[in-house]
Amino acid sequence: MSEKRVAPASGPTTPPRDVVRLLTCVVARELRDGEVVAFGLNAELLLAAALLAQRLHAPNLRIRHGLRIERGHELSPSAWTEERASRSHEVIEYLEAHDAILDVANRSSPMRFCDVFFVGGMQIDREGSANLIGIRGKDGRMTIRGPGSIGTTSIGTLARHVILFSDEHTTRRLVETVDYVSVPGWRRRAAAGLEGGPSLCITPLAVLDFADGRMRLRSVHAHATEEDVRRRTGFPLPPGPVRTTPPPTPAEVEALSVVDPKGRLDTVDLCRDGGPR
């Protein structure tokens, strides 16, 4: 008996730019006024989402790049990195000299590092742990080396809200258990005496949240199917009602044209169909 074929999650009717803009809106909706948001360098989509949130509902949202906080002015994270983050060493010297590093680690301090932290991973598991370190082979040794955790472990612990973001939705990315831990998920945080865990995982196909410390399906994007999302996830997702992710509103579409007048989002490399199986 032949294996049942599953149609691709996305096709010619769903241009990559439409999926990128949908995810930008999905991320922007999660940001609140007065928060400090942090994410990796050269993250056009996440930066665009922060700028979009500022225009629509969070005018006092602040964006952290390295050890500096900016309100935001244009969708050019590489320029921010070159012009501003290069002075981070001066900020570190000041923090160490004035014991202000304690304020950075204090969630209630005005100098807190961030409220919302977006982080990806070579692997993300069902409990929300993320791996940026490497992938083990069958013999247990590392066969693929990743970029490394850098400061993600500390930031993921200090942030009030951790949101996982993946540019693909495959069984190699969403796994039962990560090979290495860069950002701890719900169970690992509890074992370390820490409360909570990641709140969401956003992918090109779906939005997933957590119940009792385990990932579940919250919504499926219109260009995808629930069946394909479940097949592309490396662990069982609990049954339950699943809605369609709301598409960009007219207000969001108009604001995006202001946020991204040069079309930088068109260069975002995203697996709109989820990626290789």
C-alpha positions as CSV (number, residue, x, y, z in Angstrom):
1,M,0.0,0.0,0.0
2,S,1.5,3.3,-1.0
3,E,2.1,6.0,1.5
4,K,-0.4,8.9,1.6
5,R,0.9,12.0,0.0
6,V,0.6,15.3,1.8
7,A,0.3,18.5,-0.2
8,P,2.9,21.2,0.4
9,A,2.0,23.7,3.1
10,S,2.5,26.6,0.7
11,G,2.4,27.1,-3.0
12,P,2.6,29.6,-5.8
13,T,-0.4,31.4,-4.4
14,T,1.5,32.2,-1.2
15,P,4.5,34.4,-2.1
16,P,7.4,34.4,0.4
17,R,6.9,38.1,1.1
18,D,3.3,37.5,2.2
19,V,4.4,34.8,4.8
20,V,7.2,37.1,6.0
21,R,4.7,40.0,6.5
22,L,2.3,37.7,8.3
23,L,4.9,36.6,10.8
24,T,6.0,40.2,11.3
25,C,2.4,41.0,12.3
26,V,2.1,37.9,14.5
27,V,5.2,39.0,16.4
28,A,4.2,42.7,16.6
29,R,0.9,41.7,18.2
30,E,2.8,40.1,21.1
31,L,4.6,43.3,22.1
32,R,3.3,45.7,24.7
33,D,3.7,49.4,25.3
34,G,6.6,50.3,27.7
35,E,8.4,47.0,27.2
36,V,12.0,46.4,26.3
37,V,12.4,43.8,23.5
38,A,15.7,42.1,22.6
39,F,16.6,39.8,19.8
40,G,19.7,38.7,17.8
41,L,21.6,40.9,15.3
42,N,20.6,41.3,11.7
43,A,17.0,40.2,12.5
44,E,15.1,42.2,9.9
45,L,11.7,40.5,10.6
46,L,11.9,40.9,14.4
47,L,13.1,44.5,14.1
48,A,10.3,45.2,11.6
49,A,7.8,43.7,14.1
50,A,9.1,46.0,16.9
51,L,8.8,49.1,14.6
52,L,5.3,48.0,13.6
53,A,4.2,47.6,17.2
54,Q,5.6,51.1,17.9
55,R,3.5,52.6,15.1
56,L,0.2,50.8,16.0
57,H,-0.1,50.2,19.7
58,A,3.2,50.4,21.6
59,P,4.7,53.9,21.1
60,N,6.9,53.5,24.1
61,L,8.3,50.1,23.2
62,R,12.1,50.1,23.3
63,I,14.5,47.9,21.4
64,R,17.7,46.6,22.8
65,H,20.8,46.0,20.6
66,G,23.7,44.6,22.5
67,L,24.0,46.6,25.7
68,R,22.3,49.7,24.3
69,I,18.6,50.6,24.1
70,E,17.1,52.4,21.1
71,R,13.6,53.5,20.3
72,G,14.1,52.6,16.7
73,H,14.1,54.7,13.5
74,E,14.7,52.5,10.5
75,L,14.7,48.9,9.4
76,S,18.5,48.5,9.1
77,P,19.8,46.2,11.9
78,S,23.2,45.8,10.3
79,A,23.7,49.6,10.4
80,W,22.6,49.6,14.1
81,T,25.1,46.9,14.8
82,E,28.1,48.7,13.1
83,E,27.3,52.2,14.4
84,R,26.0,51.6,17.9
85,A,26.8,48.1,19.3
86,S,30.5,48.7,18.6
87,R,30.5,50.9,21.7
88,S,29.1,48.1,24.0
89,H,32.5,47.8,25.6
90,E,32.2,51.3,27.0
91,V,28.8,50.3,28.5
92,I,30.2,47.2,30.1
93,E,33.0,49.2,31.7
94,Y,30.5,51.6,33.2
95,L,28.2,48.8,34.5
96,E,31.1,47.0,36.2
97,A,32.5,50.2,37.7
98,H,29.2,51.2,39.2
99,D,27.8,47.8,40.2
100,A,25.0,48.6,37.8
101,I,25.1,45.1,36.4
102,L,22.9,44.2,39.4
103,D,20.2,46.5,38.0
104,V,20.5,44.9,34.5
105,A,19.6,41.6,36.2
106,N,16.7,43.0,38.2
107,R,13.4,42.6,36.3
108,S,11.8,45.5,38.1
109,S,14.7,48.0,37.5
110,P,14.4,50.7,34.8
111,M,17.8,49.4,33.7
112,R,16.6,45.8,33.3
113,F,18.0,44.0,30.3
114,C,14.7,43.3,28.6
115,D,11.1,42.2,29.2
116,V,10.6,40.2,26.0
117,F,13.4,38.1,24.4
118,F,13.1,36.4,21.0
119,V,15.4,33.5,20.5
120,G,15.8,30.8,17.8
121,G,17.7,27.6,17.8
122,M,19.1,24.7,15.8
123,Q,16.7,22.6,17.8
124,I,13.6,23.5,19.9
125,D,12.0,20.9,22.0
126,R,8.4,20.3,23.2
127,E,9.2,21.9,26.6
128,G,10.6,25.1,25.0
129,S,14.3,24.5,25.5
130,A,16.4,25.9,22.6
131,N,19.8,24.7,21.4
132,L,22.3,27.0,19.7
133,I,25.3,24.9,20.5
134,G,25.4,22.0,18.1
135,I,23.9,18.7,16.9
136,R,24.9,15.2,18.1
137,G,25.5,12.4,15.7
138,K,24.4,8.8,16.2
139,D,27.6,8.1,18.3
140,G,26.7,10.9,20.7
141,R,29.5,13.2,19.5
142,M,28.8,16.7,18.1
143,T,28.7,16.5,14.3
144,I,27.4,20.0,13.5
145,R,28.6,23.0,15.5
146,G,26.3,26.0,16.0
147,P,26.9,29.7,16.6
148,G,26.9,29.1,20.4
149,S,24.8,30.3,23.2
150,I,26.7,33.6,23.8
151,G,24.5,35.4,26.3
152,T,21.2,33.7,25.5
153,T,21.2,31.5,28.6
154,S,21.4,34.5,30.9
155,I,19.0,36.6,28.9
156,G,16.5,33.8,28.6
157,T,16.6,33.4,32.4
158,L,16.2,37.2,33.1
159,A,13.5,38.1,30.6
160,R,9.9,38.1,31.7
161,H,8.7,36.7,28.4
162,V,10.7,34.4,26.1
163,I,9.3,33.8,22.7
164,L,10.9,31.2,20.4
165,F,11.1,32.0,16.7
166,S,12.0,29.5,14.0
167,D,12.5,30.2,10.3
168,E,11.5,26.6,9.5
169,H,9.0,24.0,10.8
170,T,10.6,20.5,10.4
171,T,11.2,17.5,12.5
172,R,14.9,18.3,12.7
173,R,14.1,21.7,14.2
174,L,11.2,20.8,16.5
175,V,12.5,17.8,18.4
176,E,11.4,15.7,21.4
177,T,14.6,16.7,23.4
178,V,17.4,19.1,22.4
179,D,20.9,17.8,22.2
180,Y,22.3,20.8,24.2
181,V,20.6,23.5,26.2
182,S,21.1,27.2,25.4
183,V,17.8,28.5,26.8
184,P,16.0,26.2,29.3
185,G,12.4,25.3,28.8
186,W,9.7,24.8,31.4
187,R,10.9,21.5,33.1
188,R,14.5,22.6,33.2
189,R,13.6,26.0,34.6
190,A,11.6,24.4,37.3
191,A,14.4,22.0,38.2
192,A,16.7,25.1,38.7
193,G,14.1,26.8,40.9
194,L,13.0,29.2,38.2
195,E,9.4,30.1,37.5
196,G,7.6,29.9,34.1
197,G,9.1,29.3,30.7
198,P,8.7,30.3,27.1
199,S,5.3,31.6,26.2
200,L,5.2,31.0,22.4
201,C,6.9,29.3,19.5
202,I,6.3,31.1,16.1
203,T,7.2,29.3,12.9
204,P,6.4,29.8,9.1
205,L,3.4,27.4,9.5
206,A,1.9,28.0,12.9
207,V,1.9,29.6,16.3
208,L,2.4,27.2,19.3
209,D,1.9,28.0,23.0
210,F,2.4,25.9,26.1
211,A,0.1,24.2,28.5
212,D,1.4,22.4,31.6
213,G,4.9,23.1,30.3
214,R,4.4,21.3,27.0
215,M,3.9,22.7,23.5
216,R,0.5,22.7,21.8
217,L,-0.9,24.1,18.6
218,R,-2.6,27.5,19.0
219,S,-3.1,28.5,15.4
220,V,-2.2,27.5,11.9
221,H,-1.4,30.0,9.2
222,A,-3.8,30.2,6.3
223,H,-1.3,28.9,3.8
224,A,-0.7,25.7,5.9
225,T,-2.8,22.8,7.1
226,E,-3.1,21.3,10.6
227,E,-2.2,17.9,9.2
228,D,1.0,19.1,7.7
229,V,2.0,21.0,10.8
230,R,1.6,17.9,13.0
231,R,3.6,15.8,10.5
232,R,6.4,18.3,10.5
233,T,6.6,18.4,14.3
234,G,9.1,16.0,15.9
235,F,6.8,15.2,18.8
236,P,3.0,14.6,19.3
237,L,1.0,17.8,19.7
238,P,-2.1,17.3,21.9
239,P,-5.5,17.4,20.2
240,G,-7.8,20.3,20.6
241,P,-9.5,23.1,18.6
242,V,-7.1,25.0,16.4
243,R,-7.9,28.4,14.8
244,T,-6.5,30.1,11.7
245,T,-3.9,32.7,12.4
246,P,-5.5,36.1,11.8
247,P,-4.1,37.7,8.6
248,P,-2.6,41.2,8.5
249,T,-5.2,43.9,9.0
250,P,-5.5,46.9,6.6
251,A,-3.9,49.0,9.4
252,E,-1.0,46.6,9.7
253,V,-0.5,46.5,5.9
254,E,-0.4,50.3,5.7
255,A,2.0,50.6,8.7
256,L,4.3,48.0,7.2
257,S,4.7,50.1,4.0
258,V,5.9,52.9,6.3
259,V,8.1,50.8,8.4
260,D,9.7,49.0,5.4
261,P,9.6,51.5,2.5
262,K,12.7,50.0,0.8
263,G,11.4,46.4,0.9
264,R,14.1,45.0,3.2
265,L,11.6,42.3,4.3
266,D,11.7,40.8,0.8
267,T,15.3,39.7,1.5
268,V,14.4,37.7,4.6
269,D,15.3,34.0,4.1
270,L,12.3,32.1,5.4
271,C,11.1,28.5,4.6
272,R,7.5,29.5,3.8
273,D,6.5,25.9,3.2
274,G,8.1,24.8,6.5
275,G,11.4,23.6,5.0
276,P,12.7,20.1,4.0
277,R,10.9,17.2,5.6
